[in-house]
Amino acid sequence: MNLDKTIHYCKADKKTGTPVIISTYIGGNMVETKKVKKWTMNLFDKEGKPIRFEIEFNNAIGNGKRSGATTMFKIFK
């Protein structure tokens, strides 16, 4: 397997409203970086049912929000 993308939260970009950093790699070398508010990926499980992965700034809920989290990774089935 080869590294394709990395996704991380950058606290320094919090004030810009786009603190989720998506970096794309080709041949192990980073070729592109984008700053976004929200990133999603749609896949399918073994039975063909959809699954969505989502990372979004200012979407925290529950204990995460109460403890100060501003960005959460969510999985929808």
NUPA-181895 format. One line per 4 residues: number of its first residue (from 1); for each residue x, y, z of N, C-alpha, C, O, CB. Coordinates in Angstrom, 1 decimal. Each point is the difference from the previous one (the first is absolute). Glycine has a CB too. Layout:
BEGIN
NUM) X/Y/Z/X/Y/Z/X/Y/Z/X/Y/Z/X/Y/Z; ... .
This chain:
BEGIN
1) 0.8/-1.2/0.0/-0.8/1.2/0.0/0.9/1.2/0.0/1.1/0.1/0.6/-2.9/-1.3/0.6; 1.3/2.3/-1.8/0.7/1.2/-0.1/-0.9/1.1/0.7/-1.2/0.0/0.0/2.4/-0.7/-2.1; -0.5/1.7/2.7/-0.6/1.1/0.6/-0.7/0.8/-1.0/0.6/0.4/-1.0/1.1/-0.4/2.9; -3.0/0.3/-1.8/-0.8/0.8/-0.9/-0.3/1.4/0.5/0.2/1.0/-0.6/-1.1/-3.2/-0.4 .
5) 0.3/2.2/2.2/-0.4/1.3/0.7/0.3/-0.1/1.5/0.0/-1.0/0.6/-1.8/1.3/-2.4; 2.0/0.9/2.3/0.0/0.2/1.4/-1.0/1.1/0.4/-0.2/0.9/-0.9/2.7/-1.7/1.1; -3.1/0.7/0.9/-0.9/1.1/0.4/0.3/0.3/1.5/0.1/-0.9/0.8/-1.9/0.0/-2.4; 1.9/2.2/1.9/0.3/0.4/1.3/-0.7/1.3/0.3/-0.3/0.8/-0.9/2.5/-2.0/0.9 .
9) -2.3/1.5/1.3/-0.6/1.3/0.5/1.2/0.9/0.3/0.9/-0.4/0.7/-3.0/-0.8/0.3; 2.0/2.4/-1.4/1.0/1.0/0.3/-0.6/1.2/0.9/-0.8/0.8/-0.6/2.0/-1.4/-1.6; -0.8/0.6/3.4/-0.6/1.0/0.9/0.3/1.4/-0.4/-0.8/0.9/0.2/1.1/-2.5/1.6; 0.9/1.8/-2.5/0.3/1.4/-0.5/-0.9/0.5/-1.0/-0.1/1.2/-0.2/2.5/-1.8/0.7 .
13) -3.1/-0.3/-1.3/-0.9/0.4/-1.0/-1.5/0.0/0.5/-0.9/0.2/-0.8/2.5/-1.2/-0.9; -1.8/0.9/3.0/-1.3/0.0/0.6/-0.7/1.3/-0.3/-1.2/0.0/-0.3/2.0/-1.6/2.1; -0.2/2.7/-1.7/-0.6/1.3/-0.3/-0.4/0.2/-1.4/-0.9/0.8/-0.3/2.3/0.1/2.2; -0.8/-1.6/-2.8/-0.3/0.2/-1.5/-1.3/-0.8/-0.3/-0.6/0.3/-1.0/3.0/-0.1/0.4 .
17) -2.8/-1.1/1.5/-1.2/-0.8/-0.3/0.2/-1.3/-0.8/-0.9/-0.7/-0.3/-0.4/2.8/0.5; 2.6/-2.3/-0.6/0.4/-1.1/-0.8/1.2/-0.7/0.6/1.0/-0.1/-0.6/-2.0/1.2/-1.5; 0.8/-1.7/3.3/1.2/-0.6/0.6/0.2/-1.5/-0.3/0.9/-0.6/0.6/-1.3/2.2/1.2; -0.3/-2.2/-2.7/0.2/-1.4/-0.3/0.9/0.0/-1.3/-0.4/0.5/-1.0/-1.9/-1.2/2.0 .
21) 3.5/0.1/-0.8/1.0/0.0/-1.1/0.0/-1.3/-0.7/0.2/-1.1/0.7/1.2/2.8/0.6; -1.6/-1.7/-2.6/0.0/-1.3/-0.8/1.3/0.1/-0.8/0.2/0.9/-0.8/-2.8/-1.1/0.7; 3.5/-0.8/0.2/1.2/0.0/-0.8/-0.1/-1.3/-0.8/-0.3/-1.1/0.4/1.7/2.3/1.3; -1.1/-1.0/-3.0/0.0/-1.1/-1.0/1.5/-0.4/-0.4/0.8/0.9/-0.1/-3.1/-0.1/-0.8 .
25) 2.5/-2.1/0.8/1.3/-0.5/-0.3/0.0/-0.8/-1.2/-0.9/-0.7/-0.3/1.5/0.7/2.7; 0.5/0.1/-3.2/0.3/-0.9/-1.1/1.4/-0.5/0.1/0.9/0.7/0.1/-2.5/0.5/-1.6; 1.7/-2.5/1.5/1.4/-0.6/0.1/0.6/0.3/1.3/1.3/0.1/0.1/-1.1/0.0/-2.5; -0.9/0.1/3.5/0.5/0.3/1.3/0.4/1.5/0.2/0.4/0.4/1.1/0.4/-2.7/-1.1 .
29) -1.0/3.1/-1.0/0.3/1.4/0.1/-1.3/0.9/0.0/-0.9/-0.3/-0.8/3.1/-0.1/-0.4; -2.3/1.4/2.1/-1.1/0.8/0.0/-0.1/0.9/-1.2/1.0/0.7/-0.3/-0.9/-0.7/2.8; -1.2/0.0/-3.2/-0.2/0.8/-1.2/-1.0/1.1/0.1/0.0/0.9/-0.8/0.7/-2.9/-0.5; -1.6/1.9/2.3/-1.0/1.0/0.1/-0.5/0.1/1.5/-0.1/-1.0/0.7/-0.6/0.6/-3.1 .
33) 0.4/1.6/2.8/-0.6/0.2/1.4/-1.2/0.9/-0.2/0.1/1.1/-0.6/2.1/-1.4/1.8; -3.3/0.0/-0.6/-1.2/0.8/0.0/-0.5/0.2/1.4/0.1/-0.9/0.8/-0.7/0.1/-3.1; 0.1/2.0/2.6/-0.6/0.3/1.3/-1.5/0.1/-0.2/-0.5/0.7/-0.9/2.5/0.6/1.7; -2.8/-2.1/0.0/-1.4/-0.1/-0.2/-0.7/0.1/1.4/0.6/-0.2/1.0/-0.3/-1.2/-3.2 .
37) -1.6/1.6/2.1/-0.8/-0.1/1.3/-0.5/-1.4/0.2/-0.2/-0.4/1.1/-0.5/2.8/-1.4; 0.4/-3.1/-0.9/-0.6/-1.3/0.1/0.6/-1.0/-1.0/0.2/0.5/-1.2/-2.3/0.6/2.0; 2.3/-2.3/-0.4/0.5/-1.0/-0.9/-0.8/-1.3/0.2/-0.3/-0.4/1.1/2.6/1.3/-1.1; -2.8/-1.5/-1.2/-0.7/-1.2/0.1/0.5/-1.1/-0.9/0.6/0.4/-1.0/-2.6/0.9/1.6 .
41) 1.8/-2.5/-0.3/0.3/-1.2/-0.9/-1.1/-0.9/0.1/-0.4/-0.5/1.1/2.9/0.8/-0.8; -3.1/-0.7/-1.4/-1.1/-1.0/-0.1/0.6/-1.3/-0.5/0.6/-0.1/-1.0/-2.3/1.9/0.6; 1.4/-2.9/1.2/0.4/-1.4/-0.4/-1.2/-0.9/0.2/-1.1/0.4/0.3/3.5/0.1/0.4; -2.1/-1.8/-1.0/-1.0/-1.0/0.2/0.5/-1.2/0.8/1.2/-0.3/-0.2/-2.3/1.0/-2.0 .
45) 0.3/-1.3/3.1/0.5/-1.1/0.8/-0.2/-1.3/-0.9/-0.3/0.1/-1.2/-0.4/1.1/3.4; 1.0/-2.3/-1.6/0.0/-1.3/-0.7/-1.4/-0.3/-0.6/0.0/-0.7/-1.0/1.8/-0.1/2.5; -2.8/1.2/-0.9/-1.4/-0.2/-0.5/-0.4/1.0/-1.0/-1.2/-0.1/-0.5/0.6/-1.0/2.7; 1.4/2.1/-2.5/-0.4/1.0/-0.9/-0.7/1.2/0.6/-0.5/0.8/-0.8/0.4/-2.6/-0.9 .
49) 0.0/1.8/3.0/-0.7/1.2/0.7/1.0/1.1/0.1/1.2/-0.1/0.2/-2.7/-1.5/1.1; 1.0/2.9/-1.5/0.9/1.1/0.0/0.5/0.4/1.4/-0.7/-0.2/1.0/-0.6/1.0/-3.0; 2.5/-0.3/2.1/0.6/0.5/1.2/0.6/1.3/-0.4/0.7/0.2/-1.0/-0.2/-2.5/2.0; -0.7/3.3/-0.1/0.6/1.3/-0.2/1.0/0.4/1.1/-0.4/-0.1/1.2/-1.7/0.8/-2.5 .
53) 3.3/-0.3/1.0/0.9/0.5/0.9/0.0/1.5/-0.1/0.1/0.5/-1.1/1.4/-2.6/1.0; -1.5/2.8/1.2/-0.2/1.5/-0.1/0.9/0.6/1.1/-0.1/-0.4/1.2/-2.2/0.2/-2.1; 3.0/1.3/0.5/0.8/0.8/1.0/-0.5/1.4/-0.3/0.2/0.5/-1.2/1.9/-2.1/1.3; -2.6/2.3/0.9/-0.5/1.4/-0.2/0.3/0.9/1.2/-0.1/-0.5/1.1/-1.7/-0.4/-2.6 .
57) 2.2/2.1/1.2/0.3/1.0/1.0/-1.3/0.5/0.5/-0.9/0.2/-0.7/3.1/0.4/-0.4; -2.3/-0.4/2.4/-1.2/0.5/0.7/-1.2/-0.9/-0.1/-1.1/0.4/-0.1/1.9/1.9/-0.3; -0.5/-3.6/0.5/-1.1/-1.0/0.0/0.0/-0.9/1.2/-0.7/-1.0/0.0/0.8/1.0/-2.5; 0.6/0.4/3.5/0.1/-0.8/1.2/-1.4/-0.2/0.7/-0.8/0.9/0.1/3.2/-0.1/0.2 .
61) -2.6/-2.0/0.3/-1.2/-0.3/0.8/0.4/-0.7/1.2/1.1/-0.5/0.2/-2.4/0.4/-2.3; 0.4/0.0/3.0/0.1/-0.8/1.3/1.2/0.4/0.8/0.3/1.1/0.2/-1.4/-2.9/-1.4; 1.8/0.7/1.8/1.1/0.2/0.9/1.1/0.7/-0.7/0.8/0.8/0.6/-1.4/-2.8/0.6; 0.8/1.8/-2.5/1.1/0.7/-0.7/-0.2/1.5/0.0/1.0/0.7/0.3/-0.7/-2.7/-1.8 .
65) -1.5/2.4/1.2/-0.3/1.5/0.0/0.2/0.5/1.4/0.5/1.1/0.2/-2.1/-1.4/-2.1; 1.1/-0.4/2.9/0.0/0.5/1.4/1.5/0.1/0.5/0.3/0.8/0.8/-2.5/-1.8/-0.4; 3.1/0.2/-1.0/1.4/0.0/0.4/0.8/1.0/-0.8/1.2/0.1/0.2/-1.4/-2.5/0.6; -0.4/3.1/-1.8/0.7/1.0/-0.7/0.3/-0.4/-1.4/0.7/0.8/-0.7/0.2/0.0/2.8 .
69) -1.2/-2.0/-2.6/0.3/-0.4/-1.4/-0.8/0.9/-0.9/-1.2/0.3/0.2/1.7/-2.7/0.5; 0.2/2.8/-1.8/-0.7/0.8/-1.1/-0.2/-0.8/-1.3/-0.8/0.3/-0.8/1.7/1.8/1.9; -0.1/-3.2/-1.2/0.1/-0.8/-1.3/-0.2/-1.4/0.4/0.8/-0.5/0.9/0.6/2.2/-2.1; -2.3/-2.5/0.6/-0.2/-1.4/0.3/0.1/-0.8/-1.3/-0.3/0.5/-1.1/-1.1/0.1/3.1 .
73) 1.8/-1.8/-1.8/0.0/-1.1/-1.1/-1.3/-0.8/0.3/-0.1/-0.5/1.1/2.7/0.4/-1.4; -3.5/0.0/-0.7/-1.2/-0.7/0.1/-0.1/-1.1/-1.0/0.5/0.2/-1.2/-1.6/1.8/2.2; 0.5/-3.1/-0.7/-0.3/-1.1/-0.9/-1.4/-0.2/0.0/-0.7/-0.3/1.0/2.9/-0.8/-0.6; -2.8/1.1/-1.6/-1.4/-0.2/-0.2/-0.2/-1.3/-0.8/0.6/-0.3/-1.0/-1.1/2.8/1.0 .
77) -0.5/-3.3/0.5/-0.3/-1.3/-0.6/-1.5/0.0/-0.3/-0.5/-1.0/-0.6/2.4/-0.2/1.8 .
